[in-house]
């Protein structure tokens, strides 16, 4: 609740309004505003923002959890997140083949949003002592949920818009996914910092220890440079704080679920972009 945050939020809102005005007047807008008159595009954007927050947030805060709460090196922390990649890769490949074969996507995406919600909720039970096999199973769920949603959201929009807007529509979904991730990581990071600061302060006070430099939640501490007693307090603060972050993010999966539930499923087209352009050109010539 600082003036700097308020100033940046207001500046961001002003820039968004300015972008909207500029895009309305542009002859060839970067983001054609007509896309937002399409119900499918709007619902896909809402779901894409939720997926972006989950995807980027999970990646960022899992690495912090592994390094601070568990004491692993950056390399080991990256390797320990492989279960999430396995879930994402497996789900996107297998479900992608099913969508291509059947031409149906809604049921798979609804299932993905529920898997994402369940995975994030389960990761909200973490602390510094959680079994890594358990954590790996939670990561597989989150990865599978993201894998079932991320690319299919682009596919849904490509299948909904006209041939001339396929590129813009695809980019729009990717843009809002990245935007959601950027905003989500910032907000969730602020929550983590607030939790870590208060938890470390109360933990050290209960132990009768004065906080040394680097033990505050204001910046990421180097655990191996802290006294053993202080390190345990910091590990607990970040373990429970990152769990709180995941728990806070879990309802976003339900937001995606509701958006997708309202989506009208349209069977996938079988024509390529070139074929669609030829058909539209022939209609225009006629």
C-alpha positions, 0 to 999 in steps of 0.5 A, a space after each residue: 500500500 505504498 504511493 509508488 505502487 499506486 502511482 504505477 497502477 494508475 500509470 498502467 491504467 492510463 497507458 491501457 486507456 491510451 492504447 485502446 484509443 490508439 488502436 481504435 484510430 489506427 488503420 492497421 491496429 496491432 490488436 484489432 479491437 473487433 476481436 473483443 466483440 467475439 464471445 469466444 475470444 473474450 472467454 479465451 483471454 480470461 482463461 489465458 490470463 489465469 493460465 499465465 499466472 499459474 504457469 509463470 507463478 509456479 515456475 518462479 516460486 517453485 525455484 525459490 521454494 527449492 532454493 530457500 525452503 529446501 536449500 538446493 542449488 539453482 541447478 538442482 532446483 531446476 531439475 526438481 521441477 522436471 515433473 511439472 514439465 513432464 505433466 505439461 509435455 505429456 498432457 499437451 501431446 496426448 490431449 492435442 492428438 485427441 483434439 485433432 482426432 475428434 475435433 472436440 476440445 471443450 471437455 479436455 479444457 474443462 478437465 485441465 482447469 480442474 487439474 490446475 485448480 487441484 494441483 495448485 490447492 495441493 501445493 498450498 499444503 507445502 512447507 519446508 518438510 514436504 516429501 519431494 515425491 508428494 511435491 512431484 505428484 502435485 507438480 505433475 497435476 499442475 503441468 497437466 492442467 497447463 498442458 491441456 489448456 495453454 495451446 488449446 486456448 490458441 486453437 479455440 481462437 484460431 477456430 473462431 475468428 476469420 482467416 484474416 484475424 488468425 495471426 492477431 487472435 493467436 498473438 492476442 492469447 499469447 500476449 494476455 498469457 504473458 501479461 497475466 504472468 507478469 502481473 501475477 508474479 508481481 502480486 504473488 511476490 508481494 504477498 510472499 514478501 509480506 508473509 516472509 517478513 512477518 513470519 521471520 520477525 515473529 519466529 526470531 522474536 519467539 527464539 529471542 534472536 536478533 535478525 541478522 542482515 539477509 534474514 528479512 523477507 525484503 530480499 531473497 536470503 542466502 541460507 548458507 550464510 545464515 546461522 543454523 537457528 536463523 536459517 530454520 526460521 527463514 526456511 519455514 517462513 518461505 516454505 509456508 509463504 510460498 504455499 500461501 501463494 499457491 493457495 491464493 492462486 488456486 481459484 484462478 483455475 476455477 476462473 478458467 473453468 467458469 470461462 470455459 464452461 460458458 464457451 460455445 464449442 465449435 467443431 474444429 475446421 479442416 481447412 488450412 489458412 491458405 484454403 480458407 483464404 481461397 474460399 473467401 477470395 472466391 466468395 468476394 469475387 462472386 
